[in-house]
Amino acid sequence: MSANQNSDNQKQGQATDDAGKPIDSLPPEDTSAVSDLLHVLGIKKKSAPRPAEMPATASEHAASGSTTPVSQEGAAGDEELEADAPEPDAGEIAPVQSADDTLEESEYGILPFAGDAVSLLPPVPPPEKKRKIRTSLVLAALLVVGAGIIKFVPYLLEPTPPSPDVVGSYNDKNITVEQLNQFITLEQAKEREHMLCPTHGYDHSKCDPSEECEAHPVDSLGGYREMVTRLASEQMIQQWADAKGITQRADVQHGMKDLLSDATVEQYISQLHDENITPDSISGWEVQQYYDANEKTYNGKPLSEVEDEIRKTLASKKDEDFFPQYIEELKKTAGLQVNFDILGVTEPTADEISAYYEKNIADFQTQATASYSEIRISGGDAANLATDAIRKIRSGESFESVAASFSKDGKAGTQTVIKGSGEAALETAVWKMKKGDISDPINNTDGSVSIIKLADLTTAGAKTLETVSAEIRGALLAQNMEQEYTVRKSEMLFSVHSRRYTLGEFYTEFKELSPEYQSKFSTFENKKQLVEQMIAQELLLEKSGDGSSDAREEHSYEEMKIQYLSQILHQDEVDGKLAEPTEEEMRQFYEENKKSLVTPATVQLNLIWISQGKNGEKKEQAQKKADEALLAINGGMSFADAAKQYSEDPSSANGGQLEGELHKEYLAPPLADTAFTLEVGTVSGVLEYMDGYYILQVRARTEEQAQSYEQASEAIKSHLNEQRHTQLELDMESIMLKNANFTMHDKTIRRLLNNAKAEKGGAT
C-alpha cells in the first residue's frame, strides 16, 4: 500500500496494521476450546464484541501516544487489543508536550506534565513485549492443561463395567457389589483388622474415628481392590479344582471331610466348655461345699475373698473329668459296637528281623562324629583373650572356670559335629585330638575364637543288629499292616447307630498321621486308644449336627475347603518349581545379615500373679495380697511356697515355675524390662500390668550370642525357601488372574466408597 493510501485511511479514521493494511473491524471473539479453558482457569477473560462507535480504550490511547483524558468507561475495555488506535477526528486538539514540560517519577513510571493535564496511565510495554507476555501465558496454560490431561487420562482409560453394580469380572463371570459386600461381612474384614490402639490399648471406646486403630482395610480403594481380588481368586481356585477333577478325587474328598469334621467338633467342644466348665458355671453350692471342706487351708479368710480362686480350682478339676464322662454318656445311647480284634497284625519273627538286617545293612551305616565342649570368645580382642584363656588352662585352671570368665554367656557350650561338616579350622584340629584333649585357639570364619575340649569320638561303621532290632521290627510291622489291612479293609471296626466305620477307613486315617505318631500308635493297645478317639469324634460330630449353623459358619467351612484346594494347587504349581538355595547364596545371606543372626537372650521365670478382677473390682484387695506375698518372700519364705500360697496363676501348683526359656519379645514390655534386668535368683518388686499384679524371680538366663554360619545355616535355608515359595505363589496368582482376563472396575468401587462415606456422614 502507498503512503498516500495509508494517509487517506488514517484521515477517514480507519485503523491499519503494521504493514499499513486497513483493519476493517475488531478481531472476532475467540471461541476456541483453548480460549474457553484459559477463561475457566482464570488466565484470560473472554472479550465481548464492541460497537464501532464505542470510545477508544485507555490502552489504545496509550499505544497511540495520546494524552487525551479517558473516561472510566473507556478504561474498562479489552486490554489485549493490539491494533493501532485511530487518529483523532478533525477538530479534536491533542495536547502537545512542550520543551518546558517536566517529568516526575511515580509508582507508575515517568509521568509527563502537559500544562495542568496529567496522564494517570501506567507505561504500556511495546507490542513485542506484550506478545512475549501473552505467549508465556499461553505456554503456562498449555502446561497446566497437559498436566491435567496426564492426571485424568488413567480415569478416562479405565474399563467400563458391564453394568453399574459390577466391581470385577473374569472370563464370563461378574462379581457384583452385593457379592462383595456379603464377602466382606462374612470375612469379618473390618472387625478382624481393628488393631490394638497405641494410645488406648484395647479400649476403643476412647478412640477418635481418625486414629490409626480405627482404620479398616475396606475403607479405601486399595482395600476394596484387595477384597475383590481375593474373592475372584477363591472362585478361580474352585473352578480350577473342578476342571482338573481334583474335587472328585477320593483322597481330596476324604481330606475335606476330615477338615470340616475336625472344625465342627472343635467348635462344639468349645461350646460345651463355655457352657459347662467356666468358673461361672460352678454353682454357689459347689463353692460352699469346697470351702467348708478346705477352710483350714485358707487361714480363716472369708468365702467372699477366696470365692474366685475356688471357682477356678473347681473348673480346672471339672475340665479333667467332664469330657470322658460326657463321651461315656453319649456311648450309652449310640448303640455302639466295636471289634478291636481286627486291629491285630502278625508279629515279625527273629529270623525275619535278622534277614531284613542283612539285606539292608547299607541303611545302618554310621558316620564319624566328635562331641566337645567349647569356649567361644567374640569381639575385637578375641585373639588376645583366647591366648590368656589357654594360658590359664595350661596353668591348671579347669576348663569350666575359664569358660565362666571368658565365654560370652559365662559357660562352655556343647556341640556334636559329623566328620566333614564343620569349618575347616575345626576339622583340622578335632580329628587329631583324643578324648579329654584341649585344643589351641581355633579361628572361626565369623571372627570369633574357640577353644574346645573333646568329650567323645565315634568312628564310621555299621550299627549292630541288637541296636537296630526295634527299628527293623517297626518296619516289618508296617509292611504286615499294609498287606493285612488292605485285605480286610471292608470289615467293620465299629458302628455308631447305623454308621459303619471300616478297617480301611481307620487305616486311611492312620496313614495320615506323622511318622512319629504312626510309630507311637503302632502297638495293638495304642491302636485301641486311637480307635477310642475316633469313636469320640464321631459321637461329638453326630451330636453337633443337631444344631443349625449360621451363614458365617457355613462361610468359614467354605473358606477351609478353598484353603485346602489352594494347598493342592500350590503343590502342583509351586512346590515342584521350588529349587533349594545354593551354598553360595546361603553364605552370601549370612555375610549380609550376620549382625541379625543371633541366638536371643532368654530367661527362665518363676511367677506370682494376683488378679484385680475383670473390671478392677478387687484391685485394693489384690494389692494387699501382693504386698503380703512379697513381704513373706523377703522374710525368708521360698518363692515356691509363696507362689503356692498366694499366686492365682495355674503355675502356682508347680511353685510358680513357668516352663521353658522365654525370649524378651514373648513378654509384655513392663514385665520384659524387669525380667531381663534381674540377677539370677533375685525377686522383683510388685509389678502392675493390665488386670493383675506380678512378682517375678529369674531362675536362669542366657545372653544374646552371635551364631556361626553352621549354627544359622538351617534357618537361612528355611528363610530363603520361604522367600522363594512366597514369590512363586504371587507369580502363580498373577498368572492365574491374567489368564482369566481378570478386570477390576474402579469406577464402581469409587461409587461404592462415595456412597459409604455419604451414609457415614448422614449417620453422623
Secondary structure, DSSP 8 states (H G I E B T S, - for coil): --HHHHHHHHHTT--B-TTS-B--S-------HHHHHHHHTTS--------TTS---HHHHHHHT------HHHHTS-TT--S------TT-------TT--EEEETTEEEEEETTEE--------HHHHHHHHHHHHHHHHHHHHHHHHHHHHHHHS---SSTTEEEEETTEEEEHHHHHHHHHHHTHHHHT---BTTTBT-GGG--TTSGGG--TTSSHHHHHHHHHHHHHHHHHHHHHHHHTGGGSHHHHHHHHHHHHHHHHHHHHHHHHHHHTSGGGS-HHHHHHHHHHTGGGGTT--HHHHHHHHHHHHHHHHHHHHHHHHHHHHHHTTT-EE-GGGG------HHHHHHHHHHTGGGGEE--EEEEEEEEE-STTHHHHHHHHHHHHHTT--HHHHHHHHSTTSS-EEEEEETTSS-HHHHHHHTT--TT-B---EE-TTS-EEEEEEEEEE--EE--HHHHHHHHHHHHHHHHHHHHHHHTTTSEEEEETTEEEEHHHHHHHHHTS-HHHHHHT-SHHHHHHHHHHHHHHHHHHHHHTTS---HHHHHHHHHHHHHHHHHHHHHHHTGGG-----HHHHHHHHHHTGGG-EE--EEEEEEEEEE--TTSTTHHHHHHHHHHHHHHHHTT--HHHHHHHH--SGGGGGTTB--S-EEGGGS-HHHHHHHTTS-TT-B---EEETTEEEEEEEEEEE--EE--HHHHHHHHHHHHHHHHHHHHHHHHHHHHHHHTT-EE-HHHHHHHHHHHHHHHHHH-
